[in-house]
Amino acid sequence: MTHLESVEVTDEDTSRWRARGPAGRTVAWEARIVDDQPGRRIAWGSLPGADVENAGSVTFTPAPG
C-alpha cells in the first residue's frame, strides 16, 4: 500500500488514516472497528466527515492441515 502515508490509532476502536490520492492530493479519514471477533473477523467503517467513505471486513479461516 505505497499510497498510504500514515495510520494513527486514536483509541481502542478508532484510527486516523492519511493517503495520497489522485493528482497528489492527500485524503484523510477516521475509521471505527464495528465488529471484532479475535481470530475470526474484523470489520470497520469510516466516520462521518471522511474524505473517502469506506467500509470493509476481513474474515479468517483455518488453513488446511
Stockholm file with secondary structure:
# STOCKHOLM 1.0

chainA/1-65         MTHLESVEVTDEDTSRWRARGPAGRTVAWEARIVDDQPGRRIAWGSLPGADVENAGSVTFTPAPG
#=GR chainA/1-65 SS CTTEEEEEECSSSEEEEEEECGGGCEEEEEEEEEEEETTTEEEEEECTTCSSCCEEEEECCCCCC
#=GC SS_cons        CTTEEEEEECSSSEEEEEEECGGGCEEEEEEEEEEEETTTEEEEEECTTCSSCCEEEEECCCCCC
//
